[in-house]
């Protein structure tokens, strides 16, 4: 009997109309790549490939191959595409480092205690403080029209991570003008998000996008200068009053290796946390508010849960423990992240030559685990596109295959700040729902922008004080 070989395995499907040299540019959509790949997966199947110029990417969009990629013994994080663009700016920070780099393990070990569920108690009051500033800001503006939801939730979450992590205040809701650092961070993050889909010939890209590239270089230089100044000031006067991420990174050695982080690496970690720590949470909040506004029956159930916990007519000052009693609201957040995972996918690579879904894959080969497609698969039920928080009731969750809900990534390289993001999101939603009825803008149809993360574009809501 003849044995099978690699030659017996059919080539992976790819988008139609592939061109010499240019590859699949006709089928590409640089403005919404993850949504485009998700749409392509419906015809190309659970595992396919795409190529733009010399960039090859295997896309895992089916539940079985997606779950298989979660095996940390066989697969690791792939640092390429937009992550490579981030690495040019922040080096071996947690998100952009190779797993084998010493600074990744050292920073991970040093920072892990700051992101446990128990550690959230230390951040709760700061979250409440920034949430109240947002509510006061919206109180003053909602009577005069619609509020710009994502712009304001971005201010909220950037302010929160800056205060929690580094003792830095932007004055997002009190200053007449936006903080120049906050503006530079937001603009630089958007630039990086588009980086994986620029022309992959640097000199040509720099000509075509000259103004954008120059602006980004100025933004990055300014961001580094500000953070370096903060680090130097803390080094010069550490004091006893600081109990934040910056203090942890400056004063703690890796308990395993004894390694300490350099000031340059600390700066890179700070920039990474400010970027990733605000954009992901603001996106979740924005999508959740849109979904609650357009599903009033879900909002009513969430408010009933809030009213049962906090007596009617009171202005709640919720203690830390109350957030974890809001089980239905937490399911609202989980379902929001299922439909609109803020990180719509993550990159993996084989540690050695192996197979994925029976197809051979090479060591180091770039593979996209397409979360956006997998979390809308029919394995979630007959109406996977519908917004149904009760999908996350324990009895229903147990009926689904494991390893298919990963809005925060997978394994060792999953998001270190996920507990922080979830606590922050549930608390903010609770206070907003308690205070306002959410009124959709007439005629608005959800449009999802992609700038590394997913976010609702042009989302505005009316807020009626309850």
C-alpha positions in Angstrom: 0.0 0.0 0.0 1.4 3.4 -0.9 1.9 5.8 1.9 0.7 9.4 1.8 3.2 12.3 1.6 3.2 16.1 1.7 2.7 16.0 -2.1 -0.6 14.2 -1.5 -2.0 17.1 0.5 -3.9 19.5 -1.7 -2.8 23.2 -1.6 -4.7 25.5 0.7 -7.4 27.5 -1.0 -6.8 31.2 -1.5 -8.9 34.2 -2.7 -9.7 34.3 -6.4 -7.9 36.4 -9.0 -4.4 36.0 -7.5 -1.9 38.1 -9.5 1.9 37.5 -10.1 4.0 39.5 -7.7 1.0 41.4 -6.2 -0.7 38.3 -4.9 -4.2 38.7 -3.5 -4.4 42.5 -3.7 -7.7 42.4 -5.6 -9.4 40.5 -2.7 -7.7 42.5 0.0 -9.3 45.3 2.0 -6.6 47.3 4.0 -9.2 49.3 5.8 -11.0 46.3 7.3 -8.7 43.3 7.0 -10.1 41.1 9.7 -13.7 41.6 8.6 -12.7 40.9 5.0 -10.9 37.7 6.0 -13.9 36.6 8.0 -16.1 37.1 5.0 -13.7 35.2 2.8 -13.6 32.3 5.3 -17.3 31.6 4.5 -16.3 30.5 1.0 -12.7 29.4 1.4 -13.2 27.3 4.5 -11.7 26.8 7.9 -8.0 27.0 6.7 -6.8 29.0 3.8 -3.9 31.2 2.7 -3.5 34.8 1.5 -0.6 36.6 0.0 0.2 40.3 -0.5 3.5 40.9 -2.3 5.9 38.7 -0.4 3.9 38.4 2.7 2.3 35.0 3.1 -0.3 34.3 5.8 -2.2 31.1 6.7 -5.6 31.9 8.2 -7.2 29.5 10.7 -10.9 30.4 10.7 -12.5 27.1 11.7 -13.2 26.0 15.3 -11.0 22.9 15.1 -7.9 24.4 13.7 -8.3 27.5 15.9 -8.5 25.3 19.0 -5.5 23.3 17.8 -3.4 26.5 17.6 -3.9 27.0 21.3 -1.5 24.1 22.0 1.5 26.0 23.6 3.7 22.8 23.2 3.4 23.0 19.4 2.8 26.7 18.7 4.1 30.0 19.9 3.4 33.7 19.3 4.4 35.0 15.8 6.0 38.4 15.8 5.1 39.7 12.4 2.8 42.0 10.4 1.4 44.8 12.6 3.2 43.3 15.7 6.5 43.8 13.9 5.5 47.5 13.4 4.9 47.7 17.1 8.3 46.1 17.9 10.1 48.8 15.9 8.8 51.3 18.4 8.7 49.4 21.7 11.3 46.6 21.3 10.9 43.6 23.6 8.0 44.9 25.6 5.5 42.2 26.8 3.2 42.4 23.7 5.9 42.6 21.1 8.7 40.4 22.5 9.6 36.9 21.4 8.7 34.4 24.1 12.3 33.3 24.2 13.7 36.8 25.0 14.9 37.2 28.6 13.0 40.5 29.1 9.7 38.8 28.2 10.0 36.3 31.0 11.3 38.9 33.5 8.6 41.4 32.8 5.9 38.8 32.8 7.0 37.4 36.2 7.4 40.9 37.7 4.0 42.2 36.5 1.8 39.1 37.0 1.0 39.9 40.6 -0.3 43.3 39.6 -3.0 41.8 37.3 -4.5 39.1 39.6 -8.1 39.4 40.6 -7.1 40.2 44.1 -5.0 43.1 42.8 -8.1 44.7 41.3 -9.0 45.9 44.8 -6.1 48.4 44.7 -7.4 49.9 41.5 -11.1 50.0 42.2 -11.3 53.4 43.7 -9.3 55.0 40.9 -11.7 53.4 38.4 -14.6 54.8 40.3 -13.0 58.3 40.3 -12.5 58.3 36.5 -15.9 56.8 35.9 -17.5 59.7 37.9 -15.6 62.2 35.8 -17.0 60.7 32.7 -20.5 60.8 34.1 -20.1 64.4 35.1 -18.8 65.2 31.6 -21.7 63.4 30.0 -24.2 65.1 32.3 -23.0 68.5 31.0 -23.2 67.5 27.4 -26.1 65.0 26.9 -28.8 67.6 27.4 -27.4 69.4 24.3 -27.4 66.4 21.9 -25.6 63.2 21.2 -22.3 62.1 22.8 -19.3 60.7 20.8 -19.2 57.3 22.5 -15.8 56.0 21.4 -14.0 59.3 21.8 -15.2 59.6 25.3 -14.6 56.0 26.4 -11.1 56.3 25.0 -10.5 59.3 27.2 -11.9 57.3 30.2 -9.7 54.2 29.7 -6.5 56.1 28.9 -7.0 58.2 32.0 -7.7 55.1 34.1 -4.6 53.1 33.0 -2.4 56.2 33.2 -3.4 56.8 36.8 -3.4 53.2 37.9 -0.2 52.3 36.2 2.0 55.3 36.4 0.5 58.1 38.5 -0.1 60.2 35.4 -3.1 62.5 35.0 -4.2 63.6 31.5 -7.1 65.8 32.7 -9.2 64.2 30.0 -12.6 65.5 31.4 -11.4 68.7 33.1 -8.9 70.3 30.6 -10.2 72.6 27.9 -7.7 71.2 25.4 -6.7 67.6 24.9 -3.4 66.5 26.5 -0.7 66.5 23.7 0.6 63.2 25.0 -2.8 61.5 24.9 -3.2 62.8 21.3 0.2 61.5 20.3 -0.6 58.1 21.9 -3.9 57.8 20.1 -2.4 58.8 16.7 0.6 56.5 17.1 -1.6 53.5 18.0 -3.7 54.1 14.9 -0.6 54.3 12.7 0.7 51.0 14.0 -2.6 49.4 13.5 -2.5 50.1 9.8 1.2 49.1 9.6 0.7 45.4 8.7 -1.1 46.4 5.5 1.2 49.1 4.1 3.4 48.5 1.2 6.0 46.0 2.4 8.9 47.9 0.7 10.1 50.4 3.2 11.5 53.1 0.9 8.4 53.0 -1.3 6.0 53.1 1.7 7.9 56.1 3.1 7.4 57.9 -0.2 3.7 57.1 -0.6 2.9 57.8 3.1 5.5 60.5 3.6 3.4 62.9 5.8 1.9 60.0 7.9 5.4 58.5 8.5 6.9 61.8 9.5 4.0 62.6 11.9 4.4 59.1 13.5 8.1 59.6 13.9 7.5 62.9 15.7 4.7 61.3 17.8 7.0 58.4 18.9 9.9 60.7 19.8 7.5 62.9 21.9 6.0 59.8 23.6 9.4 58.4 24.5 10.6 61.8 25.8 7.6 62.2 28.2 7.8 58.6 29.5 11.6 58.9 29.9 11.1 62.1 32.0 8.5 60.3 34.2 10.9 57.3 34.7 13.8 59.6 35.6 11.7 61.6 38.0 10.6 58.5 39.8 14.2 57.2 39.9 15.3 60.5 41.5 12.5 60.5 44.0 11.0 57.1 44.5 9.2 57.9 47.8 7.0 55.6 49.7 3.7 56.7 48.3 3.9 55.0 44.9 2.1 51.6 44.6 1.7 51.2 40.8 3.0 49.4 37.8 5.8 51.8 37.3 7.0 51.3 40.9 6.8 47.6 40.5 8.9 47.6 37.3 11.5 50.0 38.8 12.0 48.3 42.1 11.3 44.6 41.6 13.6 41.8 40.3 12.4 38.8 38.4 11.9 36.2 41.2 13.2 33.4 38.9 16.2 34.9 37.3 17.0 37.9 39.5 16.9 40.1 36.4 15.8 43.7 36.6 14.3 45.7 33.8 16.4 48.5 32.2 15.0 52.0 32.1 14.6 51.6 28.3 12.6 48.4 28.7 10.5 50.1 31.4 9.7 52.9 29.0 8.7 50.4 26.3 6.4 48.6 28.8 4.8 51.9 29.8 4.1 52.9 26.2 2.7 49.4 25.5 0.4 49.4 28.5 -0.9 52.9 27.7 -1.7 51.9 24.1 -3.1 48.4 24.6 -4.5 49.1 28.1 -6.8 51.8 26.9 -7.8 51.0 23.3 -9.0 47.5 24.0 -11.2 48.4 27.0 -12.6 51.5 25.3 -13.6 49.4 22.3 -15.4 46.8 24.5 -17.3 49.6 26.3 -18.3 51.3 23.1 -19.6 48.1 21.4 -21.4 47.1 24.6 -23.1 50.5 24.8 -24.2 50.2 21.2 -25.6 46.7 21.7 -27.4 47.7 24.9 -28.9 50.8 23.2 -30.2 48.6 20.3 -31.4 45.8 22.5 -33.5 47.5 25.2 -34.7 44.2 26.6 -31.1 43.3 27.5 -30.5 46.7 29.0 -33.7 46.3 31.1 -32.5 43.0 32.5 -29.1 44.5 33.3 -30.8 47.4 35.1 -33.0 45.0 37.1 -29.9 43.3 38.3 -28.4 46.7 39.3 -31.7 47.8 41.0 -31.7 44.5 43.1 -28.2 45.3 44.3 -28.4 49.0 44.7 -31.6 50.5 46.1 -33.7 52.6 43.7 -33.1 56.4 44.0 -29.6 56.1 45.4 -26.4 57.2 43.8 -24.3 54.0 44.2 -20.8 54.0 45.5 -20.2 50.3 44.7 -17.6 48.5 46.8 -15.2 46.2 45.0 -17.1 43.0 45.8 -20.3 44.3 44.2 -18.8 44.2 40.7 -18.5 40.4 40.9 -22.2 40.1 41.8 -23.3 41.5 38.5 -23.4 38.2 36.7 -25.8 39.2 34.0 -23.9 42.3 33.1 -20.7 40.2 33.0 -22.5 38.0 30.4 -23.3 41.1 28.5 -19.6 41.9 28.3 -18.7 38.3 27.4 -21.2 38.3 24.6 -20.0 41.7 23.4 -16.5 40.3 23.2 -17.7 37.2 21.3 -19.4 39.3 18.6 -16.8 42.0 18.5 -13.5 40.7 19.9 -11.4 43.9 20.2 -8.4 42.0 19.1 -10.0 40.2 16.1 -7.2 37.6 15.9 -3.7 36.7 17.0 -0.7 35.4 15.2 0.9 32.0 15.9 3.7 30.0 14.5 4.8 26.3 14.8 7.8 25.7 17.0 8.8 22.8 14.7 7.5 21.5 11.4 4.1 20.0 12.1 0.5 19.8 10.8 -2.5 22.0 11.4 -5.9 20.4 10.5 -3.9 17.7 8.7 -2.1 20.3 6.5 1.7 20.6 6.8 3.0 23.8 8.3 6.6 24.9 8.7 8.5 26.0 11.7 8.1 29.8 12.0 5.3 30.0 9.5 2.8 32.9 10.1 -0.7 31.7 11.0 -3.6 34.0 11.9 -6.0 32.6 14.5 -9.1 34.5 13.3 -11.1 35.0 16.5 -13.7 37.1 14.7 -14.7 34.3 12.4 -14.5 31.5 15.0 -16.7 33.3 17.6 -19.4 33.7 14.9 -19.3 30.0 13.9 -22.6 28.0 14.0 -21.2 26.0 16.8 -22.4 28.9 19.0 -26.0 28.1 18.0 -28.5 28.5 15.1 -28.2 32.3 15.2 -24.5 33.1 15.9 -24.8 36.7 14.7 -27.5 37.5 17.3 -26.7 39.3 20.6 -27.6 36.8 23.4 -25.8 37.2 26.7 -27.4 34.0 28.0 -25.0 32.0 25.7 -22.7 32.4 28.6 -24.9 30.7 31.2 -22.9 27.8 32.6 -25.2 25.1 31.3 -25.0 26.4 27.7 -21.3 27.1 27.9 -20.6 23.5 28.8 -22.2 22.3 25.5 -19.6 24.1 23.3 -16.2 22.7 22.4 -13.4 24.0 24.5 -10.8 26.5 23.2 -13.1 28.5 20.9 -13.7 31.6 23.0 -10.4 33.6 23.3 -11.0 37.3 23.0 -7.8 37.9 25.0 -5.6 35.6 23.1 -4.2 32.2 24.2 -1.9 30.5 26.6 1.2 32.1 28.0 0.9 35.1 25.5 -2.7 35.9 26.3 -3.5 39.4 27.6 -1.9 40.0 31.0 -4.4 42.7 31.8 -7.6 40.8 31.1 -8.8 40.9 34.7 -8.3 44.6 34.9 -10.1 45.1 31.6 -13.1 43.0 32.7 -13.4 44.7 36.1 -13.1 48.1 34.6 -15.7 47.4 31.8 -18.3 45.9 34.1 -18.0 48.7 36.6 -18.2 51.5 34.0 -21.2 49.9 32.3 -23.0 49.5 35.6 -22.6 53.1 36.5 -23.6 54.3 33.0 -26.7 52.1 32.9 -27.7 53.1 36.3 -27.6 56.8 35.4 -28.9 56.9 31.8 -31.3 55.4 29.3 -29.4 54.9 26.1 -31.0 56.2 22.9 -29.6 55.2 19.5 -28.9 57.9 16.9 -31.7 57.7 14.3 -30.6 55.9 11.2 -27.2 54.8 12.5 -25.9 51.5 11.2 -23.0 50.0 12.9 -19.7 50.5 11.0 -16.6 48.9 12.5 -13.2 50.5 11.9 -10.0 48.6 12.2 -6.8 50.2 13.5 -5.1 47.2 15.0 -8.2 46.8 17.2 -11.8 46.8 16.3 -13.9 49.9 17.2 -17.3 51.3 16.3 -17.0 54.2 13.9 -19.0 57.4 14.3 -21.0 55.9 17.2 -23.1 58.5 19.0 -25.8 58.0 21.6 -28.4 60.1 23.3 -28.3 59.9 27.1 -31.5 60.5 29.1 -30.8 61.0 32.8 -32.9 58.4 34.8 
